[in-house]
Amino acid sequence: RFASYMHSHRLQADGNIRASDNWQRGMTLESYMKSGYRHFMDWWLEHRGHESREGLESALCGLLFNTMGYLHETLKERDNG
C-alpha cells in the first residue's frame, strides 16, 4: 500500500513525473514536520469517525513517509555533522 501511495504522488504540479528516487534529495525537517502534522490530523479525524481530506490509508502512508524522511535527514546530519 505504501508503494502505491508513493507512486501516486509522483505527479508534480507542472505535470512532470518525479523520478522514483527523488526522495533521496530530501526536504527540510520543518517540511517533514508540517506535512507529518497534517497527515496525523487526518489520521486522528478518521480514528474519531470523521472524514478527512485523504482517508485513513493515505493519512497513514503520508505519516510514514514524513517519519522516515525526518529520520533519514536526522541520521544524515548525525553522520555528517
Summary of the structure (lengths in Angstrom):
residues: 81
radius of gyration: 13.8
end to end distance: 34.4
largest distance: 43.8
contacts: 196
relative contact order: 0.17
helix: 68%
strand: 2%
